[in-house]
Amino acid sequence: MNIYRHNQPFELERGGILPELTIAFSTYGKLNAAHDNVIWVCHALTADSDVASWWPHTVEAGKFLDPAEHFIICANILGSHYGTTGPLHVNPATGRPYYKDFPELTIRDMVRAHRLLAD
């Protein structure tokens, strides 16, 4: 698993702000020079970024998502407990986990977080 750290405030659609953002993600294959071989796999709300473990025989040589041909990326969604910033992460303002104080998220927030990783 890889980690991307966004060390700037991340404004949320419903008005909250995360002072920083961590995105955990998995990749398979290599990004080519033209950057045109990327395939994003989005997991279910309760899954993690390890596509090969929950979608066996799909990400492998000669299969639908062939790492020899594609650069496959799956990022844990914002708010998950699999490494991306969520309620179990430490709130920098308090030094304790957010728990119930974690700000409300929207799907748009999740997509914007993934865009940070894509850029």
Contacts in CASP RR format, 6 or more apart in sequence:
PFRMAT RR
TARGET T0000
AUTHOR 0000-0000-0000
METHOD contacts of the structure
MODEL  1
MNIYRHNQPFELERGGILPELTIAFSTYGKLNAAHDNVIWVCHALTADSD
VASWWPHTVEAGKFLDPAEHFIICANILGSHYGTTGPLHVNPATGRPYYK
DFPELTIRDMVRAHRLLAD
1 24 0 8 1.000
1 25 0 8 1.000
1 26 0 8 1.000
1 49 0 8 1.000
1 50 0 8 1.000
1 83 0 8 1.000
2 24 0 8 1.000
2 25 0 8 1.000
2 26 0 8 1.000
2 27 0 8 1.000
3 22 0 8 1.000
3 23 0 8 1.000
3 24 0 8 1.000
3 25 0 8 1.000
3 83 0 8 1.000
4 22 0 8 1.000
4 23 0 8 1.000
4 25 0 8 1.000
4 116 0 8 1.000
4 117 0 8 1.000
5 20 0 8 1.000
5 21 0 8 1.000
5 22 0 8 1.000
6 20 0 8 1.000
6 21 0 8 1.000
6 22 0 8 1.000
6 23 0 8 1.000
6 113 0 8 1.000
6 116 0 8 1.000
7 20 0 8 1.000
8 20 0 8 1.000
9 17 0 8 1.000
9 18 0 8 1.000
9 19 0 8 1.000
9 20 0 8 1.000
10 17 0 8 1.000
10 18 0 8 1.000
10 20 0 8 1.000
10 21 0 8 1.000
10 112 0 8 1.000
10 113 0 8 1.000
10 116 0 8 1.000
11 17 0 8 1.000
12 18 0 8 1.000
12 103 0 8 1.000
12 104 0 8 1.000
12 105 0 8 1.000
12 106 0 8 1.000
12 109 0 8 1.000
13 106 0 8 1.000
13 108 0 8 1.000
13 109 0 8 1.000
14 103 0 8 1.000
14 104 0 8 1.000
14 105 0 8 1.000
14 106 0 8 1.000
15 103 0 8 1.000
16 103 0 8 1.000
16 104 0 8 1.000
17 103 0 8 1.000
18 85 0 8 1.000
18 103 0 8 1.000
19 92 0 8 1.000
19 93 0 8 1.000
20 85 0 8 1.000
20 92 0 8 1.000
21 78 0 8 1.000
21 85 0 8 1.000
21 113 0 8 1.000
21 116 0 8 1.000
22 83 0 8 1.000
22 84 0 8 1.000
22 85 0 8 1.000
22 89 0 8 1.000
23 75 0 8 1.000
23 76 0 8 1.000
23 78 0 8 1.000
23 84 0 8 1.000
23 85 0 8 1.000
23 113 0 8 1.000
23 114 0 8 1.000
23 116 0 8 1.000
23 117 0 8 1.000
24 48 0 8 1.000
24 49 0 8 1.000
24 75 0 8 1.000
24 76 0 8 1.000
24 82 0 8 1.000
24 83 0 8 1.000
24 84 0 8 1.000
25 49 0 8 1.000
25 73 0 8 1.000
25 74 0 8 1.000
25 75 0 8 1.000
25 76 0 8 1.000
25 117 0 8 1.000
26 49 0 8 1.000
26 50 0 8 1.000
26 51 0 8 1.000
26 73 0 8 1.000
26 74 0 8 1.000
27 71 0 8 1.000
27 72 0 8 1.000
27 73 0 8 1.000
27 74 0 8 1.000
28 51 0 8 1.000
28 52 0 8 1.000
28 59 0 8 1.000
28 65 0 8 1.000
28 67 0 8 1.000
28 70 0 8 1.000
28 71 0 8 1.000
28 72 0 8 1.000
28 73 0 8 1.000
29 67 0 8 1.000
29 68 0 8 1.000
29 70 0 8 1.000
29 71 0 8 1.000
29 72 0 8 1.000
30 67 0 8 1.000
30 71 0 8 1.000
31 37 0 8 1.000
31 38 0 8 1.000
31 71 0 8 1.000
32 71 0 8 1.000
37 69 0 8 1.000
37 70 0 8 1.000
37 71 0 8 1.000
38 70 0 8 1.000
38 71 0 8 1.000
38 72 0 8 1.000
38 73 0 8 1.000
39 65 0 8 1.000
39 70 0 8 1.000
39 71 0 8 1.000
39 72 0 8 1.000
39 73 0 8 1.000
40 73 0 8 1.000
40 74 0 8 1.000
40 114 0 8 1.000
40 118 0 8 1.000
41 51 0 8 1.000
41 55 0 8 1.000
41 65 0 8 1.000
41 72 0 8 1.000
41 73 0 8 1.000
41 74 0 8 1.000
42 74 0 8 1.000
42 77 0 8 1.000
43 49 0 8 1.000
43 51 0 8 1.000
43 54 0 8 1.000
43 74 0 8 1.000
43 76 0 8 1.000
43 77 0 8 1.000
45 77 0 8 1.000
45 80 0 8 1.000
47 54 0 8 1.000
48 54 0 8 1.000
48 76 0 8 1.000
48 80 0 8 1.000
48 82 0 8 1.000
49 74 0 8 1.000
49 75 0 8 1.000
49 76 0 8 1.000
49 82 0 8 1.000
50 74 0 8 1.000
51 58 0 8 1.000
51 59 0 8 1.000
51 65 0 8 1.000
51 72 0 8 1.000
51 74 0 8 1.000
52 58 0 8 1.000
52 59 0 8 1.000
52 60 0 8 1.000
57 63 0 8 1.000
58 64 0 8 1.000
58 65 0 8 1.000
59 65 0 8 1.000
59 67 0 8 1.000
59 72 0 8 1.000
60 66 0 8 1.000
60 67 0 8 1.000
61 67 0 8 1.000
61 68 0 8 1.000
62 68 0 8 1.000
65 72 0 8 1.000
73 117 0 8 1.000
75 84 0 8 1.000
75 113 0 8 1.000
75 114 0 8 1.000
75 117 0 8 1.000
76 82 0 8 1.000
76 83 0 8 1.000
76 84 0 8 1.000
77 84 0 8 1.000
77 110 0 8 1.000
77 113 0 8 1.000
77 114 0 8 1.000
78 84 0 8 1.000
78 85 0 8 1.000
78 86 0 8 1.000
78 105 0 8 1.000
78 109 0 8 1.000
78 110 0 8 1.000
78 113 0 8 1.000
79 85 0 8 1.000
79 86 0 8 1.000
79 87 0 8 1.000
79 102 0 8 1.000
79 105 0 8 1.000
79 110 0 8 1.000
80 86 0 8 1.000
81 87 0 8 1.000
81 88 0 8 1.000
84 113 0 8 1.000
86 98 0 8 1.000
86 102 0 8 1.000
87 97 0 8 1.000
87 98 0 8 1.000
87 99 0 8 1.000
87 100 0 8 1.000
87 102 0 8 1.000
88 97 0 8 1.000
88 98 0 8 1.000
88 99 0 8 1.000
89 97 0 8 1.000
89 98 0 8 1.000
90 96 0 8 1.000
90 97 0 8 1.000
90 98 0 8 1.000
91 97 0 8 1.000
91 98 0 8 1.000
91 101 0 8 1.000
END
